[in-house]
Amino acid sequence: MSDVLVEELETLEILEVAEQGPPGAGGSSESGPVMTYSGGALVRVDYASGNYKLMAYAGGLLTQLDYVKGATTTRKTFSYNPDNSLASVTETIL
């Protein structure tokens, strides 16, 4: 495990480092991410393209991720089992 310094205020512990996967169905990956944290949780990622992602949490678990790309928002909603393991992911185009 290694530590990462975030905004020179908090140290986050990295539990696993993995290789970046292939780009999604759109065929292009975003560049120049700027990440925003609140209370140690990643809450927003802004890209050079103007697109961005918003994250929402409940009880420390990611419950919603909105990817805003132009006029289209893709929402992923995450639900969890009682042991906090991921139960399902639902995707909706808004």
trRosetta pair geometry for C-beta under 8 A, 3 or more apart (Angstrom, degrees):
i j d omega theta_ij theta_ji phi_ij phi_ji
1 13 5.9 5 175 -172 125 98
1 14 6.2 169 -159 75 72 65
1 15 6.4 -19 -115 -114 107 38
2 13 8.0 157 86 -152 32 56
2 14 5.2 -5 64 46 77 116
2 17 7.7 14 30 -41 116 127
3 11 4.9 -5 -172 -175 122 110
3 12 7.0 145 -158 72 66 41
3 13 6.0 -39 -102 -99 71 56
3 14 7.2 -174 -97 6 19 86
4 11 7.1 148 70 -158 40 60
4 12 5.1 -23 61 62 94 94
4 14 5.9 75 -17 -40 110 109
5 8 6.1 29 163 -94 117 44
5 10 7.7 149 -155 82 52 42
5 11 5.9 -33 -98 -101 60 72
6 9 6.8 -53 93 53 73 78
6 10 5.0 -21 60 69 104 91
6 11 7.4 167 15 -99 83 21
6 12 5.6 49 -19 -11 124 112
6 37 5.7 32 163 3 139 159
6 40 7.8 123 64 -129 150 57
7 10 6.9 31 55 24 92 85
7 37 6.8 -141 -5 43 128 120
10 37 7.4 -122 46 120 138 151
10 40 5.6 -148 176 -98 161 85
12 40 6.8 148 -91 -159 99 91
14 17 6.0 34 156 -61 132 89
23 26 6.9 -90 156 70 109 77
23 27 5.9 63 108 -171 133 16
23 28 6.0 -147 -165 116 154 4
23 29 4.3 -123 -99 -56 106 87
24 27 7.9 -69 85 -22 54 29
24 29 7.9 121 12 -93 74 69
26 69 7.8 -117 -90 -171 160 169
30 33 6.5 78 117 -68 115 92
30 47 4.0 -73 -172 -125 124 148
30 48 7.5 157 -178 31 81 78
30 49 6.2 -105 -133 10 88 122
30 51 6.3 -115 -109 72 127 123
31 47 6.7 95 58 -164 37 99
31 48 5.3 -25 89 23 82 126
31 49 7.5 99 42 -29 74 93
32 47 6.0 106 74 -164 82 57
32 48 3.3 68 51 -42 140 110
33 45 5.1 -21 -157 -170 111 105
33 46 7.1 136 -155 71 54 43
33 47 5.7 -28 -93 -95 63 70
34 45 7.2 150 71 -158 44 52
34 46 4.6 -18 57 61 100 98
34 47 7.9 -169 16 -75 75 24
35 42 5.9 -49 -168 -134 113 103
35 44 7.3 154 -157 88 45 56
35 45 5.4 -15 -102 -104 70 78
36 42 7.5 105 76 -156 47 58
36 43 5.6 -61 102 65 93 87
36 44 4.1 5 48 58 118 99
36 45 7.5 -154 19 -71 76 35
36 46 7.5 53 -17 -9 108 99
37 40 6.3 -6 176 -136 120 11
37 41 6.4 152 -155 72 78 31
37 42 5.8 -46 -98 -92 77 45
37 43 6.5 123 -134 8 25 89
38 41 6.0 -29 67 60 68 85
38 43 4.7 14 14 -16 108 144
41 55 7.2 -136 152 104 103 125
41 57 5.5 -71 -169 -16 161 154
41 60 7.8 -155 -83 -137 128 55
42 45 7.1 14 176 -52 114 95
42 55 5.8 54 106 33 79 151
43 54 7.0 -3 165 -156 66 64
43 55 5.3 -131 -134 60 36 91
43 56 7.9 57 -139 -81 83 40
44 52 6.3 -1 -170 178 92 118
44 53 6.8 162 -152 85 46 58
44 54 5.6 -8 -102 -106 79 63
44 55 7.1 -144 -61 17 38 81
45 52 6.2 170 87 -157 54 69
45 53 4.5 11 48 47 100 102
46 52 4.7 -20 -105 -105 59 109
47 50 7.1 -39 80 33 80 21
47 51 4.9 -4 48 66 123 83
47 52 6.4 -165 10 -82 79 52
51 67 7.2 15 173 179 112 80
51 68 6.2 -178 -156 94 67 62
51 69 4.6 7 -124 -108 125 65
51 70 7.2 -29 -89 -24 95 55
52 67 7.9 -169 100 -149 35 48
52 68 5.4 1 60 54 75 104
53 65 6.1 -6 -172 -173 108 93
53 66 6.7 162 -155 83 55 52
53 67 5.1 -18 -101 -100 88 67
53 68 7.4 -179 -85 17 34 72
54 64 8.0 -6 107 116 87 95
54 65 7.3 163 81 -154 49 46
54 66 4.5 0 52 53 98 104
54 68 7.2 40 -5 -12 101 110
55 62 6.0 -55 -166 -133 111 101
55 64 7.1 156 -156 88 43 59
55 65 5.4 -8 -104 -104 74 77
56 62 7.6 103 75 -156 45 58
56 63 5.4 -57 102 64 91 93
56 64 4.2 10 46 53 112 102
56 65 7.8 -151 22 -66 71 39
57 60 6.3 -2 173 -135 124 11
57 61 6.2 153 -155 73 82 32
57 62 5.8 -48 -98 -94 80 40
57 63 6.1 134 -129 5 24 91
58 61 6.1 -28 67 59 65 86
58 63 4.8 35 9 -35 102 142
61 78 7.2 -135 152 106 101 123
61 80 5.7 -40 176 -35 162 151
61 84 6.3 -152 -80 -150 134 96
62 65 6.6 14 176 -50 119 101
62 78 5.5 49 106 39 84 150
63 77 6.9 -5 162 -155 66 69
63 78 5.6 -135 -136 60 29 88
63 79 7.8 48 -140 -84 78 46
64 75 6.5 -20 -163 -166 98 98
64 76 7.1 156 -154 84 48 55
64 77 5.4 -12 -102 -107 79 67
64 78 7.1 -147 -63 18 34 81
65 75 7.2 154 81 -155 48 50
65 76 4.6 -4 57 56 98 102
65 78 7.5 51 -5 -20 97 109
66 73 5.5 -14 -168 -169 103 109
66 74 7.3 150 -157 77 51 45
66 75 5.1 -17 -101 -101 75 78
66 76 8.0 -164 -73 24 33 65
66 94 7.9 -19 -136 13 107 137
67 73 7.0 152 75 -156 47 54
67 74 4.6 -11 57 58 102 97
67 75 7.9 -165 21 -74 67 33
67 76 7.8 41 -8 -5 101 99
68 72 7.6 162 -152 89 47 46
68 73 5.0 -17 -100 -102 72 85
69 72 5.4 -20 70 70 84 95
69 73 7.8 156 23 -91 63 35
69 74 7.2 12 12 1 109 102
72 93 6.6 -30 -166 -160 102 100
72 94 7.7 140 -168 65 54 66
73 93 7.4 139 82 -162 52 51
73 94 4.2 -20 74 55 105 113
74 91 6.5 -7 -178 -166 97 100
74 92 7.5 160 -159 81 52 42
74 93 5.7 -27 -104 -103 70 67
74 94 7.5 -166 -85 13 20 81
75 91 7.1 156 84 -152 50 49
75 92 4.8 -15 62 62 100 92
75 93 7.8 174 20 -90 76 17
75 94 5.8 59 -12 -28 114 114
76 89 5.6 -8 -171 -172 106 101
76 90 7.0 154 -155 77 53 44
76 91 5.2 -20 -98 -96 75 75
77 89 7.2 154 75 -157 46 50
77 90 4.6 -15 56 58 98 98
77 91 8.0 -172 18 -75 71 29
77 92 7.2 23 -7 4 108 109
78 86 6.4 -61 -165 -134 106 98
78 88 7.5 172 -150 89 45 49
78 89 5.5 -14 -100 -103 70 76
79 86 7.9 100 79 -161 44 59
79 87 4.8 -53 104 64 88 112
79 88 5.0 8 49 52 104 88
79 89 8.0 -164 21 -74 70 34
79 90 7.7 37 -7 -6 105 104
80 84 5.4 -6 176 -141 136 39
80 85 6.6 146 -158 71 83 30
80 86 6.1 -58 -106 -106 72 35
80 87 5.5 147 -139 -3 14 98
81 84 7.0 -59 70 15 70 13
81 85 4.9 -4 39 58 117 84
81 86 7.7 17 1 75 89 10
81 87 4.7 134 -48 -69 74 104
86 89 7.2 0 -180 -46 120 92
